[in-house]
């Protein structure tokens, strides 16, 4: 049905009308040059980093995807907007194209991992901006945020948001150094089946490293992967560093972690005995990205390491 609607040009009329009535700008994206309107009024984000960057520059989208492990956007977003205004149009790996179509967007901000087939469908609904996919890197999120800011006509605002993150991280780095807080940290996401070590090249581990903490993954994460295989409790000693940040995505993961904390394999870890285990929200630490998520992570670091 969707392909039939698109084929008959219903959304093409909407798309053409919107572009005709707004001065278009041209952006370089993963799928070539894309013309976007100067002042998009109805934005749909298909990536948590795109939602974060949009809200950070003062734009509330009409539609977004749910966070991993949930049915709504990440809870930290409710600190910045009324999330009830957002219509869910899918989850991280599955976009509901029909739901996007119903919202009649004039701009779509998508993930770098968007398949070309989906891009072809979405771009017939509205200009679709997809950042280049450059593999795992701690710094990718900044370039993505800047591209989304450009698409929204908010270049100055996104630069200001990124500068604020960098300045705060540098300040926190100095304060931690003065307090002689240092060492090696690991980030693990606790799933119902057990813990996974998160790559040291992710958004969250990059923000943590920017405060002067050395972040490792102990070679347990394959190149190009975001996390390791599930570890047994007996193998937790492999990530027994100075700090352990433990993320859960939902109630099931939290229940599994609560049970694991009663085991001797967990309680005998040096990091546990030192009181250096830091529970964190997995929706932020292992799923989100963007200036607002970075500030939330810095909040957690400051609270845990500089009480």
C-alpha positions as CSV (number, residue, x, y, z in Angstrom):
1,X,0.0,0.0,0.0
2,X,2.8,2.4,0.9
3,X,4.6,1.9,-2.3
4,X,1.4,2.5,-4.2
5,X,0.8,5.8,-2.4
6,X,4.3,6.9,-3.1
7,X,4.1,5.8,-6.7
8,X,1.0,7.9,-7.3
9,X,2.8,11.0,-6.1
10,X,0.7,12.0,-3.1
11,X,3.7,12.8,-1.0
12,X,5.6,14.1,-4.0
13,X,3.0,16.9,-4.2
14,X,3.5,17.7,-0.6
15,X,7.3,17.6,-0.9
16,X,7.4,19.8,-4.0
17,X,5.1,22.3,-2.4
18,X,7.2,22.6,0.7
19,X,10.4,23.1,-1.2
20,X,8.8,25.6,-3.5
21,X,7.6,27.7,-0.5
22,X,10.9,27.7,1.4
23,X,14.4,28.7,0.3
24,X,16.3,25.4,0.0
25,X,19.8,24.8,1.2
26,X,22.1,22.0,0.0
27,X,23.9,19.6,2.4
28,X,26.5,16.9,1.8
29,X,25.1,13.6,3.2
30,X,25.9,9.9,3.0
31,X,23.6,9.6,0.0
32,X,24.9,12.7,-1.8
33,X,23.7,16.3,-1.9
34,X,20.2,16.9,-0.3
35,X,18.2,20.1,-0.5
36,X,16.5,21.0,2.8
37,X,14.2,23.9,3.6
38,X,15.6,26.9,5.5
39,X,13.1,26.7,8.4
40,X,11.7,23.1,8.7
41,X,8.5,23.1,10.7
42,X,7.7,19.4,10.9
43,X,10.8,17.3,11.7
44,X,10.9,13.5,12.2
45,X,14.0,12.0,13.8
46,X,14.8,8.3,13.2
47,X,17.9,8.2,15.4
48,X,18.4,9.0,19.1
49,X,21.3,11.3,18.3
50,X,19.2,13.2,15.9
51,X,16.4,13.7,18.5
52,X,19.0,14.8,21.0
53,X,20.7,17.3,18.7
54,X,17.3,18.7,17.6
55,X,16.1,19.3,21.1
56,X,19.5,20.8,22.1
57,X,19.1,23.5,19.5
58,X,15.5,24.3,20.4
59,X,13.6,22.1,17.9
60,X,10.9,19.7,19.1
61,X,10.3,17.0,16.4
62,X,6.8,15.8,15.6
63,X,8.0,12.2,15.5
64,X,10.8,10.0,16.8
65,X,11.8,6.4,17.4
66,X,11.7,4.7,20.7
67,X,14.9,4.1,22.7
68,X,16.4,0.7,22.8
69,X,14.7,-1.5,25.3
70,X,11.7,0.8,25.6
71,X,8.5,1.9,24.1
72,X,9.1,5.7,24.3
73,X,12.1,8.0,23.9
74,X,14.8,7.9,26.5
75,X,13.6,9.2,29.9
76,X,16.3,11.9,30.1
77,X,14.6,13.7,27.2
78,X,11.6,14.5,29.5
79,X,13.9,17.0,31.3
80,X,14.0,19.1,28.1
81,X,10.7,18.7,26.3
82,X,7.2,17.3,26.8
83,X,7.8,13.9,25.3
84,X,4.0,13.4,25.0
85,X,4.2,15.7,22.0
86,X,6.3,13.0,20.1
87,X,4.6,10.3,18.0
88,X,6.6,7.1,18.0
89,X,7.4,6.0,14.4
90,X,9.4,2.9,15.1
91,X,12.3,1.5,17.0
92,X,16.1,1.6,16.4
93,X,16.1,-1.2,13.8
94,X,12.7,-0.8,12.3
95,X,11.1,2.4,11.1
96,X,7.3,2.4,10.5
97,X,7.3,4.2,7.1
98,X,3.5,4.6,7.1
99,X,3.7,6.4,10.5
100,X,6.3,8.8,9.1
101,X,4.1,9.4,6.1
102,X,1.1,10.3,8.2
103,X,3.1,13.0,10.0
104,X,3.8,14.8,6.7
105,X,7.3,15.9,7.7
106,X,9.2,18.5,5.8
107,X,12.5,17.1,7.0
108,X,13.7,13.7,8.2
109,X,16.9,13.2,10.2
110,X,18.1,9.6,10.1
111,X,20.8,7.3,11.4
112,X,24.2,6.8,9.6
113,X,23.2,3.1,9.5
114,X,20.1,3.7,7.5
115,X,19.8,1.1,4.7
116,X,19.7,2.6,1.2
117,X,16.3,1.0,0.4
118,X,14.7,2.8,3.4
119,X,16.4,6.0,2.4
120,X,14.9,5.8,-1.1
121,X,11.4,5.4,0.4
122,X,11.9,8.1,3.0
123,X,13.4,10.6,0.6
124,X,10.2,10.5,-1.4
125,X,8.3,11.7,1.7
126,X,10.7,14.5,2.6
127,X,14.3,15.5,2.4
128,X,16.2,12.9,4.4
129,X,19.5,13.7,6.0
130,X,21.9,10.8,6.7
131,X,25.4,11.4,8.1
132,X,28.4,9.5,6.7
133,X,29.0,6.3,8.5
134,X,32.6,6.3,9.6
135,X,32.7,3.2,11.9
136,X,33.0,3.4,15.6
137,X,34.7,6.5,17.0
138,X,34.4,8.5,20.1
139,X,34.1,11.7,18.0
140,X,31.5,10.7,15.4
141,X,28.6,12.1,17.4
142,X,30.0,15.6,17.1
143,X,30.0,15.6,13.3
144,X,26.6,14.0,13.3
145,X,25.2,16.7,15.6
146,X,26.7,19.4,13.4
147,X,25.1,18.0,10.3
148,X,21.7,17.8,12.0
149,X,22.2,21.4,13.2
150,X,22.9,22.5,9.6
151,X,19.8,20.7,8.4
152,X,17.7,22.5,10.9
153,X,19.3,25.9,10.1
154,X,20.7,26.0,13.6
155,X,24.5,25.9,13.0
156,X,25.4,28.5,15.7
157,X,23.2,26.8,18.3
158,X,24.7,23.4,17.8
159,X,28.2,24.7,17.9
160,X,27.3,26.4,21.2
161,X,25.9,23.2,22.6
162,X,29.0,21.2,21.6
163,X,31.3,23.9,23.0
164,X,29.4,23.8,26.3
165,X,30.0,20.0,26.5
166,X,33.8,20.4,25.8
167,X,34.2,23.2,28.3
168,X,32.4,21.3,31.0
169,X,34.4,18.1,30.3
170,X,37.7,20.1,30.5
171,X,36.6,21.7,33.8
172,X,35.6,18.3,35.2
173,X,38.9,16.8,34.0
174,X,40.8,19.5,36.0
175,X,38.7,19.0,39.1
176,X,39.2,15.2,39.1
177,X,42.9,15.7,38.7
178,X,43.0,18.1,41.6
179,X,41.0,15.6,43.7
180,X,43.5,12.9,42.6
181,X,40.7,10.8,41.1
182,X,42.0,8.7,38.3
183,X,42.4,5.1,37.1
184,X,41.0,2.7,34.6
185,X,37.2,2.4,34.0
186,X,35.0,-0.1,32.2
187,X,31.5,0.4,31.0
188,X,29.3,-2.7,31.0
189,X,25.6,-3.1,30.0
190,X,23.8,-5.6,32.1
191,X,21.3,-7.7,30.1
192,X,18.9,-10.4,31.5
193,X,21.5,-13.0,30.3
194,X,24.4,-11.2,31.9
195,X,26.9,-8.4,31.3
196,X,28.4,-7.1,28.1
197,X,31.5,-4.9,28.0
198,X,30.9,-1.8,25.9
199,X,33.5,-0.7,23.4
200,X,36.0,2.0,24.5
201,X,35.2,3.8,21.2
202,X,31.6,4.6,21.9
203,X,29.9,8.0,22.5
204,X,29.6,7.4,26.3
205,X,33.1,6.0,26.8
206,X,34.5,8.9,24.8
207,X,32.7,11.4,27.1
208,X,34.0,9.6,30.1
209,X,37.5,9.6,28.7
210,X,37.3,13.3,28.1
211,X,37.3,13.8,31.9
212,X,40.7,12.2,32.2
213,X,39.6,8.6,33.2
214,X,41.2,5.9,31.1
215,X,38.5,3.8,29.5
216,X,39.3,0.2,28.5
217,X,37.4,-2.8,27.0
218,X,40.2,-5.3,27.7
219,X,40.2,-6.5,24.1
220,X,36.9,-8.3,24.7
221,X,35.1,-6.3,22.0
222,X,35.7,-7.3,18.4
223,X,36.8,-4.5,16.0
224,X,33.8,-2.6,14.7
225,X,31.4,-4.0,17.4
226,X,29.8,-1.9,20.0
227,X,30.1,-4.5,22.8
228,X,31.5,-7.9,23.7
229,X,29.6,-11.2,24.0
230,X,27.9,-11.9,27.2
231,X,30.4,-12.5,30.0
232,X,29.9,-15.1,32.7
233,X,29.9,-13.9,36.3
234,X,33.2,-15.8,36.8
235,X,34.8,-13.8,34.0
236,X,33.9,-10.4,35.6
237,X,37.4,-10.4,37.1
238,X,38.6,-9.4,33.5
239,X,37.1,-6.0,34.0
240,X,38.0,-5.5,37.7
241,X,39.6,-2.0,37.3
242,X,39.4,1.1,39.4
243,X,35.9,2.1,38.3
244,X,33.0,0.1,36.8
245,X,30.0,1.9,35.3
246,X,27.1,-0.5,35.1
247,X,24.2,0.3,32.7
248,X,20.8,-1.3,32.5
249,X,18.2,-0.6,29.7
250,X,15.0,-1.8,31.4
251,X,13.5,-3.5,34.4
252,X,14.6,-7.0,33.3
253,X,18.2,-5.9,33.1
254,X,18.0,-4.3,36.5
255,X,16.5,-7.4,38.0
256,X,19.3,-9.5,36.6
257,X,21.9,-7.1,38.0
258,X,20.2,-7.1,41.4
259,X,20.5,-10.9,41.4
260,X,24.1,-10.9,40.3
261,X,25.1,-8.4,43.1
262,X,24.2,-11.2,45.6
263,X,26.8,-13.6,44.1
264,X,30.3,-14.1,45.5
265,X,31.7,-13.7,42.0
266,X,30.5,-10.1,42.0
267,X,31.1,-9.2,45.6
268,X,34.7,-10.3,45.6
269,X,35.7,-7.9,42.9
270,X,38.1,-5.2,44.1
271,X,36.1,-2.5,42.4
272,X,33.0,-3.6,44.4
273,X,34.9,-3.7,47.7
274,X,36.3,-0.2,47.0
275,X,32.7,1.1,46.4
276,X,33.6,2.2,42.9
277,X,30.7,0.6,41.1
278,X,28.6,3.3,39.5
279,X,25.0,2.3,38.3
280,X,24.0,4.4,35.3
281,X,21.0,4.7,33.0
282,X,21.6,2.5,29.9
283,X,19.3,4.6,27.8
284,X,21.9,7.3,28.1
285,X,25.1,5.5,28.6
286,X,24.7,2.7,26.0
287,X,22.1,3.9,23.6
288,X,21.9,7.7,23.3
289,X,24.2,10.3,21.8
290,X,24.2,14.1,21.4
291,X,24.9,17.2,23.4
292,X,22.1,16.7,26.0
293,X,23.1,13.0,26.6
294,X,26.7,14.1,27.0
295,X,25.7,16.6,29.7
296,X,23.7,13.9,31.4
297,X,26.8,11.6,31.4
298,X,28.9,14.4,32.8
299,X,26.3,14.8,35.5
300,X,26.7,11.1,36.5
301,X,30.5,11.3,36.5
302,X,30.5,14.4,38.6
303,X,28.0,13.0,41.1
304,X,29.8,9.6,41.4
305,X,33.5,10.7,41.3
306,X,33.2,14.0,43.1
307,X,30.5,13.5,45.7
